[in-house]
Amino acid sequence: MKTEISWNDFEKIDIRVGTITTVNDFPEARNPAYQLQIDFGSEIGIRKSSAQITKRYEKEVLIGKQVIAVVNFPKKQIGKFMSECLVLGLVGDDTKDVVLLSPDFKVENGMKMA
């Protein structure tokens, strides 16, 4: 287990739901990954992210899928690509086998985690 954080620390994280609108291969990435564009609704808009989810997900299946992401991290340069949010997923011992976190039901883009 990682270091315990305070409730104040946790409240600083802005976790939202968004819908994947575009998926592209990312051959420049060190590990197999996709470049995603995710619609977080009118308040946040479209954000880009790099995600190492190629083992479990085909590009076609990801279009229209809602995912959970942290939207208030600083942008991160990955090669020539600028990642603007962190898509959340679950990993076991095989860190290349990521299962995306997503809502059980279709919800409005931009909804906040509570």
Secondary structure by P-SEA (a helix, b strand, c coil): ccccccaaaaaacccbbbbbcbbbbccccccbbbbbbbbcccccccccccccccccccccccccbbbbbbccccccccccccccbbbbbcccccccbbbbbbbccccccccccc
